Amino acid sequence: ADALDNFRYTPLVGTPDAALARIAQDFPDLGEYDIYAAGPQAALTAAQQRLCGLGLPPEQLRMESV
């Protein structure tokens, strides 16, 4: 964060639904953000659908299954 301007890291833990609800509340316009997500594939698939439904362009979403 010290090396990057306009960088903000928000760790989200808990259920995927709770984390996604917090994102939707805190960031109503996702079109101006890049999102990096890691987790089980099923959770990532659900997150992708919900985040893109909230306006996140698919090319601004990076995911890694763990």
All heavy atoms as TSV, in Angstrom:
chain	resi	resn	atom	element	x	y	z
A	1	ALA	N	N	0.819	-1.190	0.000
A	1	ALA	CA	C	0.000	0.000	0.000
A	1	ALA	C	C	0.866	1.259	0.000
A	1	ALA	O	O	0.478	2.261	-0.570
A	1	ALA	CB	C	-0.946	-0.006	1.183
A	2	ASP	N	N	2.037	1.192	0.633
A	2	ASP	CA	C	2.911	2.367	0.673
A	2	ASP	C	C	3.456	2.713	-0.707
A	2	ASP	O	O	3.724	3.870	-1.001
A	2	ASP	CB	C	4.085	2.138	1.626
A	2	ASP	CG	C	3.651	2.071	3.074
A	2	ASP	OD1	O	2.567	2.601	3.396
A	2	ASP	OD2	O	4.385	1.489	3.888
A	3	ALA	N	N	3.625	1.721	-1.558
A	3	ALA	CA	C	4.236	1.944	-2.867
A	3	ALA	C	C	3.232	2.291	-3.957
A	3	ALA	O	O	3.624	2.731	-5.023
A	3	ALA	CB	C	5.015	0.702	-3.277
A	4	LEU	N	N	1.964	2.106	-3.706
A	4	LEU	CA	C	0.958	2.315	-4.738
A	4	LEU	C	C	-0.001	3.432	-4.360
A	4	LEU	O	O	-0.580	3.425	-3.272
A	4	LEU	CB	C	0.156	1.026	-4.970
A	4	LEU	CG	C	0.956	-0.194	-5.401
A	4	LEU	CD1	C	0.072	-1.424	-5.405
A	4	LEU	CD2	C	1.567	0.031	-6.772
A	5	ASP	N	N	-0.172	4.372	-5.249
A	5	ASP	CA	C	-1.167	5.418	-5.034
A	5	ASP	C	C	-2.554	4.826	-5.216
A	5	ASP	O	O	-2.768	3.947	-6.042
A	5	ASP	CB	C	-0.980	6.553	-6.041
A	5	ASP	CG	C	0.316	7.310	-5.812
A	5	ASP	OD1	O	0.806	7.314	-4.665
A	5	ASP	OD2	O	0.834	7.882	-6.778
A	6	ASN	N	N	-3.498	5.291	-4.448
A	6	ASN	CA	C	-4.899	4.876	-4.573
A	6	ASN	C	C	-5.097	3.380	-4.376
A	6	ASN	O	O	-5.985	2.783	-4.972
A	6	ASN	CB	C	-5.481	5.317	-5.919
A	6	ASN	CG	C	-5.435	6.810	-6.074
A	6	ASN	OD1	O	-5.741	7.543	-5.144
A	6	ASN	ND2	N	-5.045	7.267	-7.243
A	7	PHE	N	N	-4.263	2.747	-3.564
A	7	PHE	CA	C	-4.416	1.321	-3.283
A	7	PHE	C	C	-5.112	1.166	-1.950
A	7	PHE	O	O	-4.777	1.843	-0.979
A	7	PHE	CB	C	-3.049	0.636	-3.217
A	7	PHE	CG	C	-3.139	-0.828	-2.864
A	7	PHE	CD1	C	-3.437	-1.758	-3.825
A	7	PHE	CD2	C	-2.945	-1.246	-1.558
A	7	PHE	CE1	C	-3.524	-3.104	-3.501
A	7	PHE	CE2	C	-3.034	-2.584	-1.216
A	7	PHE	CZ	C	-3.324	-3.515	-2.198
A	8	ARG	N	N	-6.081	0.272	-1.927
A	8	ARG	CA	C	-6.814	0.010	-0.689
A	8	ARG	C	C	-7.067	-1.477	-0.607
A	8	ARG	O	O	-7.560	-2.084	-1.557
A	8	ARG	CB	C	-8.127	0.766	-0.703
A	8	ARG	CG	C	-8.899	0.646	0.570
A	8	ARG	CD	C	-9.996	1.679	0.565
A	8	ARG	NE	N	-11.166	1.155	1.232
A	8	ARG	CZ	C	-12.305	1.775	1.285
A	8	ARG	NH1	N	-12.458	2.924	0.672
A	8	ARG	NH2	N	-13.320	1.255	1.923
A	9	TYR	N	N	-6.720	-2.070	0.510
A	9	TYR	CA	C	-6.916	-3.498	0.731
A	9	TYR	C	C	-7.964	-3.665	1.809
A	9	TYR	O	O	-7.853	-3.106	2.902
A	9	TYR	CB	C	-5.605	-4.152	1.164
A	9	TYR	CG	C	-5.754	-5.581	1.594
A	9	TYR	CD1	C	-6.018	-6.576	0.674
A	9	TYR	CD2	C	-5.636	-5.940	2.934
A	9	TYR	CE1	C	-6.161	-7.888	1.064
A	9	TYR	CE2	C	-5.768	-7.250	3.336
A	9	TYR	CZ	C	-6.030	-8.223	2.400
A	9	TYR	OH	O	-6.181	-9.526	2.796
A	10	THR	N	N	-9.005	-4.425	1.489
A	10	THR	CA	C	-10.061	-4.681	2.445
A	10	THR	C	C	-10.236	-6.191	2.560
A	10	THR	O	O	-10.810	-6.824	1.674
A	10	THR	CB	C	-11.398	-4.050	1.985
A	10	THR	OG1	O	-11.200	-2.670	1.762
A	10	THR	CG2	C	-12.478	-4.256	3.035
A	11	PRO	N	N	-9.691	-6.808	3.619
A	11	PRO	CA	C	-9.880	-8.251	3.769
A	11	PRO	C	C	-11.332	-8.542	4.152
A	11	PRO	O	O	-11.914	-7.854	4.992
A	11	PRO	CB	C	-8.921	-8.625	4.894
A	11	PRO	CG	C	-8.754	-7.375	5.681
A	11	PRO	CD	C	-8.913	-6.234	4.705
A	12	LEU	N	N	-11.896	-9.510	3.502
A	12	LEU	CA	C	-13.271	-9.904	3.793
A	12	LEU	C	C	-13.272	-11.360	4.231
A	12	LEU	O	O	-12.825	-12.235	3.500
A	12	LEU	CB	C	-14.152	-9.726	2.555
A	12	LEU	CG	C	-14.243	-8.294	2.039
A	12	LEU	CD1	C	-14.963	-8.262	0.711
A	12	LEU	CD2	C	-14.948	-7.411	3.047
A	13	VAL	N	N	-13.757	-11.587	5.405
A	13	VAL	CA	C	-13.838	-12.940	5.935
A	13	VAL	C	C	-15.272	-13.209	6.354
A	13	VAL	O	O	-16.067	-12.293	6.510
A	13	VAL	CB	C	-12.871	-13.142	7.129
A	13	VAL	CG1	C	-11.433	-13.011	6.675
A	13	VAL	CG2	C	-13.163	-12.158	8.240
A	14	GLY	N	N	-15.579	-14.451	6.521
A	14	GLY	CA	C	-16.944	-14.835	6.872
A	14	GLY	C	C	-17.583	-15.535	5.699
A	14	GLY	O	O	-16.916	-16.009	4.789
A	15	THR	N	N	-18.877	-15.556	5.701
A	15	THR	CA	C	-19.580	-16.236	4.613
A	15	THR	C	C	-19.449	-15.411	3.334
A	15	THR	O	O	-19.347	-14.187	3.375
A	15	THR	CB	C	-21.073	-16.412	4.936
A	15	THR	OG1	O	-21.680	-15.121	4.986
A	15	THR	CG2	C	-21.278	-17.159	6.237
A	16	PRO	N	N	-19.451	-16.077	2.190
A	16	PRO	CA	C	-19.383	-15.325	0.931
A	16	PRO	C	C	-20.511	-14.315	0.786
A	16	PRO	O	O	-20.294	-13.198	0.306
A	16	PRO	CB	C	-19.477	-16.417	-0.132
A	16	PRO	CG	C	-18.941	-17.640	0.528
A	16	PRO	CD	C	-19.390	-17.517	1.976
A	17	ASP	N	N	-21.711	-14.666	1.224
A	17	ASP	CA	C	-22.836	-13.730	1.110
A	17	ASP	C	C	-22.607	-12.476	1.944
A	17	ASP	O	O	-22.890	-11.366	1.499
A	17	ASP	CB	C	-24.150	-14.402	1.532
A	17	ASP	CG	C	-24.648	-15.389	0.497
A	17	ASP	OD1	O	-24.275	-15.265	-0.687
A	17	ASP	OD2	O	-25.418	-16.285	0.881
A	18	ALA	N	N	-22.071	-12.638	3.142
A	18	ALA	CA	C	-21.798	-11.484	4.004
A	18	ALA	C	C	-20.705	-10.606	3.401
A	18	ALA	O	O	-20.803	-9.376	3.415
A	18	ALA	CB	C	-21.405	-11.943	5.403
A	19	ALA	N	N	-19.669	-11.226	2.850
A	19	ALA	CA	C	-18.583	-10.463	2.235
A	19	ALA	C	C	-19.084	-9.695	1.018
A	19	ALA	O	O	-18.766	-8.516	0.836
A	19	ALA	CB	C	-17.441	-11.398	1.843
A	20	LEU	N	N	-19.889	-10.330	0.197
A	20	LEU	CA	C	-20.407	-9.661	-0.997
A	20	LEU	C	C	-21.388	-8.555	-0.636
A	20	LEU	O	O	-21.427	-7.508	-1.296
A	20	LEU	CB	C	-21.048	-10.678	-1.934
A	20	LEU	CG	C	-20.065	-11.632	-2.597
A	20	LEU	CD1	C	-20.811	-12.749	-3.309
A	20	LEU	CD2	C	-19.129	-10.904	-3.539
A	21	ALA	N	N	-22.162	-8.747	0.419
A	21	ALA	CA	C	-23.076	-7.698	0.866
A	21	ALA	C	C	-22.285	-6.482	1.338
A	21	ALA	O	O	-22.664	-5.338	1.065
A	21	ALA	CB	C	-23.976	-8.221	1.984
A	22	ARG	N	N	-21.159	-6.722	2.003
A	22	ARG	CA	C	-20.324	-5.597	2.453
A	22	ARG	C	C	-19.724	-4.862	1.264
A	22	ARG	O	O	-19.664	-3.632	1.257
A	22	ARG	CB	C	-19.228	-6.099	3.376
A	22	ARG	CG	C	-18.358	-4.956	3.833
A	22	ARG	CD	C	-17.461	-5.306	4.962
A	22	ARG	NE	N	-16.570	-4.175	5.197
A	22	ARG	CZ	C	-15.380	-4.292	5.712
A	22	ARG	NH1	N	-14.928	-5.474	6.073
A	22	ARG	NH2	N	-14.627	-3.235	5.882
A	23	ILE	N	N	-19.267	-5.586	0.265
A	23	ILE	CA	C	-18.720	-4.941	-0.932
A	23	ILE	C	C	-19.786	-4.069	-1.580
A	23	ILE	O	O	-19.531	-2.917	-1.930
A	23	ILE	CB	C	-18.202	-5.995	-1.932
A	23	ILE	CG1	C	-16.947	-6.667	-1.385
A	23	ILE	CG2	C	-17.911	-5.359	-3.290
A	23	ILE	CD1	C	-16.495	-7.864	-2.181
A	24	ALA	N	N	-20.980	-4.600	-1.745
A	24	ALA	CA	C	-22.066	-3.849	-2.384
A	24	ALA	C	C	-22.404	-2.594	-1.582
A	24	ALA	O	O	-22.696	-1.543	-2.155
A	24	ALA	CB	C	-23.295	-4.734	-2.534
A	25	GLN	N	N	-22.340	-2.681	-0.265
A	25	GLN	CA	C	-22.644	-1.534	0.592
A	25	GLN	C	C	-21.535	-0.485	0.534
A	25	GLN	O	O	-21.802	0.704	0.416
A	25	GLN	CB	C	-22.824	-2.004	2.028
A	25	GLN	CG	C	-23.088	-0.884	3.011
A	25	GLN	CD	C	-23.194	-1.394	4.437
A	25	GLN	OE1	O	-23.238	-2.593	4.686
A	25	GLN	NE2	N	-23.238	-0.492	5.376
A	26	ASP	N	N	-20.290	-0.923	0.613
A	26	ASP	CA	C	-19.155	-0.002	0.673
A	26	ASP	C	C	-18.765	0.578	-0.685
A	26	ASP	O	O	-18.186	1.659	-0.747
A	26	ASP	CB	C	-17.942	-0.690	1.281
A	26	ASP	CG	C	-18.104	-1.006	2.762
A	26	ASP	OD1	O	-19.083	-0.526	3.368
A	26	ASP	OD2	O	-17.252	-1.734	3.300
A	27	PHE	N	N	-19.054	-0.149	-1.760
A	27	PHE	CA	C	-18.615	0.259	-3.093
A	27	PHE	C	C	-19.782	0.126	-4.077
A	27	PHE	O	O	-19.869	-0.854	-4.819
A	27	PHE	CB	C	-17.442	-0.601	-3.563
A	27	PHE	CG	C	-16.291	-0.608	-2.593
A	27	PHE	CD1	C	-16.150	-1.632	-1.668
A	27	PHE	CD2	C	-15.361	0.419	-2.597
A	27	PHE	CE1	C	-15.093	-1.636	-0.777
A	27	PHE	CE2	C	-14.301	0.416	-1.705
A	27	PHE	CZ	C	-14.168	-0.609	-0.787
A	28	PRO	N	N	-20.684	1.094	-4.100
A	28	PRO	CA	C	-21.866	0.966	-4.949
A	28	PRO	C	C	-21.576	0.988	-6.448
A	28	PRO	O	O	-22.362	0.474	-7.227
A	28	PRO	CB	C	-22.737	2.153	-4.541
A	28	PRO	CG	C	-21.823	3.109	-3.870
A	28	PRO	CD	C	-20.701	2.305	-3.301
A	29	ASP	N	N	-20.428	1.551	-6.875
A	29	ASP	CA	C	-20.067	1.557	-8.299
A	29	ASP	C	C	-18.758	0.803	-8.469
A	29	ASP	O	O	-17.678	1.360	-8.289
A	29	ASP	CB	C	-19.919	2.990	-8.815
A	29	ASP	CG	C	-19.554	3.047	-10.284
A	29	ASP	OD1	O	-19.605	1.989	-10.962
A	29	ASP	OD2	O	-19.208	4.131	-10.767
A	30	LEU	N	N	-18.842	-0.467	-8.810
A	30	LEU	CA	C	-17.641	-1.296	-8.920
A	30	LEU	C	C	-16.894	-1.098	-10.228
A	30	LEU	O	O	-15.810	-1.635	-10.403
A	30	LEU	CB	C	-18.023	-2.775	-8.758
A	30	LEU	CG	C	-18.555	-3.158	-7.385
A	30	LEU	CD1	C	-18.931	-4.634	-7.371
A	30	LEU	CD2	C	-17.549	-2.848	-6.303
A	31	GLY	N	N	-17.428	-0.331	-11.135
A	31	GLY	CA	C	-16.812	-0.153	-12.437
A	31	GLY	C	C	-15.451	0.519	-12.395
A	31	GLY	O	O	-14.709	0.457	-13.366
A	32	GLU	N	N	-15.107	1.132	-11.279
A	32	GLU	CA	C	-13.835	1.834	-11.186
A	32	GLU	C	C	-12.806	1.094	-10.335
A	32	GLU	O	O	-11.785	1.662	-9.960
A	32	GLU	CB	C	-14.073	3.227	-10.616
A	32	GLU	CG	C	-14.971	4.046	-11.519
A	32	GLU	CD	C	-14.984	5.509	-11.165
A	32	GLU	OE1	O	-14.042	5.978	-10.502
A	32	GLU	OE2	O	-15.941	6.180	-11.572
A	33	TYR	N	N	-13.055	-0.180	-10.053
A	33	TYR	CA	C	-12.172	-0.942	-9.184
A	33	TYR	C	C	-11.686	-2.209	-9.869
A	33	TYR	O	O	-12.338	-2.742	-10.764
A	33	TYR	CB	C	-12.902	-1.340	-7.887
A	33	TYR	CG	C	-13.254	-0.152	-7.046
A	33	TYR	CD1	C	-14.504	0.446	-7.148
A	33	TYR	CD2	C	-12.336	0.382	-6.158
A	33	TYR	CE1	C	-14.832	1.553	-6.376
A	33	TYR	CE2	C	-12.653	1.489	-5.380
A	33	TYR	CZ	C	-13.904	2.062	-5.502
A	33	TYR	OH	O	-14.216	3.151	-4.742
A	34	ASP	N	N	-10.547	-2.702	-9.398
A	34	ASP	CA	C	-10.070	-4.041	-9.724
A	34	ASP	C	C	-10.245	-4.876	-8.467
A	34	ASP	O	O	-9.945	-4.405	-7.364
A	34	ASP	CB	C	-8.593	-4.025	-10.109
A	34	ASP	CG	C	-8.343	-3.272	-11.399
A	34	ASP	OD1	O	-9.136	-3.436	-12.339
A	34	ASP	OD2	O	-7.352	-2.531	-11.467
A	35	ILE	N	N	-10.730	-6.092	-8.633
A	35	ILE	CA	C	-10.957	-6.962	-7.482
A	35	ILE	C	C	-10.175	-8.251	-7.677
A	35	ILE	O	O	-10.199	-8.850	-8.752
A	35	ILE	CB	C	-12.463	-7.260	-7.302
A	35	ILE	CG1	C	-13.189	-5.970	-6.932
A	35	ILE	CG2	C	-12.667	-8.337	-6.239
A	35	ILE	CD1	C	-14.673	-6.134	-6.702
A	36	TYR	N	N	-9.483	-8.644	-6.616
A	36	TYR	CA	C	-8.729	-9.885	-6.573
A	36	TYR	C	C	-9.360	-10.759	-5.497
A	36	TYR	O	O	-9.522	-10.311	-4.359
A	36	TYR	CB	C	-7.264	-9.609	-6.250
A	36	TYR	CG	C	-6.631	-8.686	-7.267
A	36	TYR	CD1	C	-6.691	-7.313	-7.116
A	36	TYR	CD2	C	-6.021	-9.206	-8.401
A	36	TYR	CE1	C	-6.148	-6.457	-8.061
A	36	TYR	CE2	C	-5.475	-8.363	-9.362
A	36	TYR	CZ	C	-5.543	-6.989	-9.178
A	36	TYR	OH	O	-5.018	-6.140	-10.117
A	37	ALA	N	N	-9.721	-11.978	-5.845
A	37	ALA	CA	C	-10.398	-12.866	-4.899
A	37	ALA	C	C	-9.743	-14.239	-4.917
A	37	ALA	O	O	-9.304	-14.717	-5.967
A	37	ALA	CB	C	-11.876	-12.994	-5.260
A	38	ALA	N	N	-9.687	-14.860	-3.760
A	38	ALA	CA	C	-9.168	-16.218	-3.633
A	38	ALA	C	C	-10.105	-16.994	-2.727
A	38	ALA	O	O	-10.662	-16.449	-1.778
A	38	ALA	CB	C	-7.762	-16.211	-3.056
A	39	GLY	N	N	-10.283	-18.260	-3.036
A	39	GLY	CA	C	-11.143	-19.105	-2.230
A	39	GLY	C	C	-11.528	-20.352	-2.977
A	39	GLY	O	O	-11.017	-20.623	-4.076
A	40	PRO	N	N	-12.451	-21.127	-2.420
A	40	PRO	CA	C	-12.924	-22.329	-3.096
A	40	PRO	C	C	-13.636	-21.957	-4.410
A	40	PRO	O	O	-14.265	-20.897	-4.509
A	40	PRO	CB	C	-13.919	-22.955	-2.106
A	40	PRO	CG	C	-13.633	-22.290	-0.799
A	40	PRO	CD	C	-13.059	-20.947	-1.107
A	41	GLN	N	N	-13.526	-22.815	-5.398
A	41	GLN	CA	C	-14.078	-22.529	-6.721
A	41	GLN	C	C	-15.570	-22.200	-6.669
A	41	GLN	O	O	-16.029	-21.284	-7.351
A	41	GLN	CB	C	-13.832	-23.694	-7.681
A	41	GLN	CG	C	-14.239	-23.390	-9.111
A	41	GLN	CD	C	-13.504	-22.179	-9.683
A	41	GLN	OE1	O	-12.290	-22.094	-9.609
A	41	GLN	NE2	N	-14.238	-21.246	-10.254
A	42	ALA	N	N	-16.333	-22.913	-5.877
A	42	ALA	CA	C	-17.779	-22.642	-5.803
A	42	ALA	C	C	-18.043	-21.222	-5.298
A	42	ALA	O	O	-18.926	-20.528	-5.815
A	42	ALA	CB	C	-18.461	-23.660	-4.895
A	43	ALA	N	N	-17.284	-20.777	-4.311
A	43	ALA	CA	C	-17.452	-19.418	-3.784
A	43	ALA	C	C	-17.037	-18.382	-4.818
A	43	ALA	O	O	-17.679	-17.337	-4.956
A	43	ALA	CB	C	-16.644	-19.245	-2.503
A	44	LEU	N	N	-15.982	-18.669	-5.576
A	44	LEU	CA	C	-15.527	-17.739	-6.610
A	44	LEU	C	C	-16.537	-17.603	-7.736
A	44	LEU	O	O	-16.771	-16.499	-8.234
A	44	LEU	CB	C	-14.174	-18.180	-7.162
A	44	LEU	CG	C	-13.003	-18.103	-6.191
A	44	LEU	CD1	C	-11.748	-18.681	-6.832
A	44	LEU	CD2	C	-12.783	-16.688	-5.710
A	45	THR	N	N	-17.154	-18.692	-8.108
A	45	THR	CA	C	-18.175	-18.651	-9.162
A	45	THR	C	C	-19.349	-17.784	-8.724
A	45	THR	O	O	-19.820	-16.935	-9.478
A	45	THR	CB	C	-18.643	-20.072	-9.514
A	45	THR	OG1	O	-17.513	-20.825	-9.978
A	45	THR	CG2	C	-19.714	-20.060	-10.576
A	46	ALA	N	N	-19.795	-17.969	-7.489
A	46	ALA	CA	C	-20.897	-17.154	-6.967
A	46	ALA	C	C	-20.487	-15.692	-6.861
A	46	ALA	O	O	-21.262	-14.794	-7.203
A	46	ALA	CB	C	-21.334	-17.686	-5.599
A	47	ALA	N	N	-19.257	-15.453	-6.429
A	47	ALA	CA	C	-18.777	-14.074	-6.300
A	47	ALA	C	C	-18.696	-13.400	-7.657
A	47	ALA	O	O	-19.079	-12.235	-7.803
A	47	ALA	CB	C	-17.409	-14.065	-5.623
A	48	GLN	N	N	-18.224	-14.116	-8.651
A	48	GLN	CA	C	-18.123	-13.549	-9.996
A	48	GLN	C	C	-19.495	-13.123	-10.504
A	48	GLN	O	O	-19.656	-12.014	-11.020
A	48	GLN	CB	C	-17.499	-14.557	-10.949
A	48	GLN	CG	C	-17.360	-14.022	-12.356
A	48	GLN	CD	C	-16.728	-15.027	-13.292
A	48	GLN	OE1	O	-16.725	-16.229	-13.038
A	48	GLN	NE2	N	-16.174	-14.549	-14.385
A	49	GLN	N	N	-20.488	-13.962	-10.343
A	49	GLN	CA	C	-21.833	-13.638	-10.807
A	49	GLN	C	C	-22.371	-12.406	-10.083
A	49	GLN	O	O	-22.934	-11.502	-10.705
A	49	GLN	CB	C	-22.763	-14.831	-10.607
A	49	GLN	CG	C	-22.437	-15.982	-11.524
A	49	GLN	CD	C	-23.247	-17.223	-11.201
A	49	GLN	OE1	O	-23.881	-17.326	-10.161
A	49	GLN	NE2	N	-23.220	-18.176	-12.111
A	50	ARG	N	N	-22.189	-12.365	-8.778
A	50	ARG	CA	C	-22.735	-11.246	-8.005
A	50	ARG	C	C	-21.985	-9.946	-8.277
A	50	ARG	O	O	-22.593	-8.900	-8.446
A	50	ARG	CB	C	-22.703	-11.589	-6.519
A	50	ARG	CG	C	-23.264	-10.489	-5.658
A	50	ARG	CD	C	-24.263	-11.016	-4.684
A	50	ARG	NE	N	-24.838	-9.926	-3.916
A	50	ARG	CZ	C	-24.985	-9.922	-2.617
A	50	ARG	NH1	N	-24.624	-10.969	-1.921
A	50	ARG	NH2	N	-25.522	-8.896	-2.005
A	51	LEU	N	N	-20.658	-10.005	-8.320
A	51	LEU	CA	C	-19.870	-8.794	-8.542
A	51	LEU	C	C	-20.131	-8.212	-9.928
A	51	LEU	O	O	-20.289	-6.999	-10.080
A	51	LEU	CB	C	-18.386	-9.089	-8.359
A	51	LEU	CG	C	-17.950	-9.390	-6.928
A	51	LEU	CD1	C	-16.529	-9.944	-6.911
A	51	LEU	CD2	C	-18.073	-8.169	-6.041
A	52	CYS	N	N	-20.187	-9.063	-10.926
A	52	CYS	CA	C	-20.468	-8.574	-12.273
A	52	CYS	C	C	-21.896	-8.046	-12.353
A	52	CYS	O	O	-22.170	-7.077	-13.068
A	52	CYS	CB	C	-20.203	-9.663	-13.301
A	52	CYS	SG	S	-18.428	-10.033	-13.466
A	53	GLY	N	N	-22.801	-8.621	-11.575
A	53	GLY	CA	C	-24.164	-8.114	-11.499
A	53	GLY	C	C	-24.234	-6.743	-10.842
A	53	GLY	O	O	-25.181	-5.984	-11.057
A	54	LEU	N	N	-23.225	-6.409	-10.052
A	54	LEU	CA	C	-23.154	-5.099	-9.395
A	54	LEU	C	C	-22.382	-4.083	-10.236
A	54	LEU	O	O	-22.080	-2.995	-9.771
A	54	LEU	CB	C	-22.493	-5.233	-8.019
A	54	LEU	CG	C	-23.298	-5.990	-6.973
A	54	LEU	CD1	C	-22.441	-6.265	-5.745
A	54	LEU	CD2	C	-24.545	-5.197	-6.588
A	55	GLY	N	N	-22.031	-4.459	-11.462
A	55	GLY	CA	C	-21.390	-3.515	-12.365
A	55	GLY	C	C	-19.898	-3.682	-12.543
A	55	GLY	O	O	-19.270	-2.873	-13.226
A	56	LEU	N	N	-19.298	-4.695	-11.945
A	56	LEU	CA	C	-17.869	-4.920	-12.124
A	56	LEU	C	C	-17.619	-5.507	-13.508
A	56	LEU	O	O	-18.158	-6.559	-13.840
A	56	LEU	CB	C	-17.319	-5.871	-11.063
A	56	LEU	CG	C	-15.825	-6.165	-11.168
A	56	LEU	CD1	C	-15.017	-4.924	-10.771
A	56	LEU	CD2	C	-15.439	-7.341	-10.304
A	57	PRO	N	N	-16.810	-4.837	-14.332
A	57	PRO	CA	C	-16.468	-5.426	-15.626
A	57	PRO	C	C	-15.669	-6.728	-15.413
A	57	PRO	O	O	-14.762	-6.766	-14.583
A	57	PRO	CB	C	-15.607	-4.355	-16.297
A	57	PRO	CG	C	-15.989	-3.077	-15.625
A	57	PRO	CD	C	-16.289	-3.483	-14.202
A	58	PRO	N	N	-16.005	-7.793	-16.127
A	58	PRO	CA	C	-15.329	-9.078	-15.912
A	58	PRO	C	C	-13.810	-9.005	-16.036
A	58	PRO	O	O	-13.105	-9.707	-15.334
A	58	PRO	CB	C	-15.919	-9.983	-16.999
A	58	PRO	CG	C	-17.210	-9.360	-17.362
A	58	PRO	CD	C	-17.053	-7.888	-17.131
A	59	GLU	N	N	-13.308	-8.129	-16.903
A	59	GLU	CA	C	-11.852	-8.041	-17.073
A	59	GLU	C	C	-11.162	-7.368	-15.886
A	59	GLU	O	O	-9.941	-7.379	-15.795
A	59	GLU	CB	C	-11.504	-7.305	-18.375
A	59	GLU	CG	C	-11.974	-5.883	-18.437
A	59	GLU	CD	C	-13.405	-5.700	-18.952
A	59	GLU	OE1	O	-14.129	-6.696	-19.150
A	59	GLU	OE2	O	-13.801	-4.546	-19.150
A	60	GLN	N	N	-11.914	-6.850	-14.941
A	60	GLN	CA	C	-11.347	-6.224	-13.748
A	60	GLN	C	C	-11.430	-7.138	-12.537
A	60	GLN	O	O	-11.181	-6.724	-11.397
A	60	GLN	CB	C	-12.056	-4.895	-13.469
A	60	GLN	CG	C	-11.730	-3.860	-14.512
A	60	GLN	CD	C	-12.530	-2.598	-14.394
A	60	GLN	OE1	O	-12.872	-2.011	-15.398
A	60	GLN	NE2	N	-12.849	-2.163	-13.187
A	61	LEU	N	N	-11.738	-8.404	-12.763
A	61	LEU	CA	C	-11.833	-9.394	-11.695
A	61	LEU	C	C	-10.779	-10.473	-11.918
A	61	LEU	O	O	-10.717	-11.074	-12.982
A	61	LEU	CB	C	-13.223	-10.033	-11.665
A	61	LEU	CG	C	-13.462	-11.145	-10.657
A	61	LEU	CD1	C	-13.247	-10.661	-9.231
A	61	LEU	CD2	C	-14.846	-11.734	-10.839
A	62	ARG	N	N	-9.944	-10.677	-10.914
A	62	ARG	CA	C	-8.937	-11.739	-10.938
A	62	ARG	C	C	-9.258	-12.694	-9.799
A	62	ARG	O	O	-9.518	-12.263	-8.671
A	62	ARG	CB	C	-7.527	-11.183	-10.753
A	62	ARG	CG	C	-7.121	-10.151	-11.755
A	62	ARG	CD	C	-6.843	-10.804	-13.108
A	62	ARG	NE	N	-6.378	-9.816	-14.054
A	62	ARG	CZ	C	-7.156	-9.215	-14.947
A	62	ARG	NH1	N	-8.436	-9.495	-15.001
A	62	ARG	NH2	N	-6.658	-8.341	-15.798
A	63	MET	N	N	-9.232	-13.987	-10.087
A	63	MET	CA	C	-9.585	-14.973	-9.061
A	63	MET	C	C	-8.567	-16.097	-9.053
A	63	MET	O	O	-7.992	-16.439	-10.078
A	63	MET	CB	C	-10.964	-15.542	-9.341
A	63	MET	CG	C	-12.069	-14.520	-9.328
A	63	MET	SD	S	-13.720	-15.229	-9.537
A	63	MET	CE	C	-13.616	-15.919	-11.157
A	64	GLU	N	N	-8.380	-16.662	-7.853
A	64	GLU	CA	C	-7.504	-17.806	-7.700
A	64	GLU	C	C	-8.184	-18.804	-6.787
A	64	GLU	O	O	-8.518	-18.495	-5.641
A	64	GLU	CB	C	-6.150	-17.390	-7.124
A	64	GLU	CG	C	-5.207	-18.547	-7.041
A	64	GLU	CD	C	-3.811	-18.114	-6.604
A	64	GLU	OE1	O	-3.444	-16.952	-6.815
A	64	GLU	OE2	O	-3.116	-18.971	-6.037
A	65	SER	N	N	-8.371	-19.997	-7.294
A	65	SER	CA	C	-8.989	-21.063	-6.511
A	65	SER	C	C	-7.940	-21.666	-5.572
A	65	SER	O	O	-6.810	-21.935	-5.979
A	65	SER	CB	C	-9.536	-22.137	-7.439
A	65	SER	OG	O	-10.147	-23.153	-6.698
A	66	VAL	N	N	-8.338	-21.825	-4.318
A	66	VAL	CA	C	-7.419	-22.426	-3.343
A	66	VAL	C	C	-8.010	-23.679	-2.761
A	66	VAL	O	O	-9.162	-23.924	-2.806
A	66	VAL	CB	C	-7.054	-21.444	-2.203
A	66	VAL	CG1	C	-6.238	-20.308	-2.757
A	66	VAL	CG2	C	-8.261	-20.943	-1.478
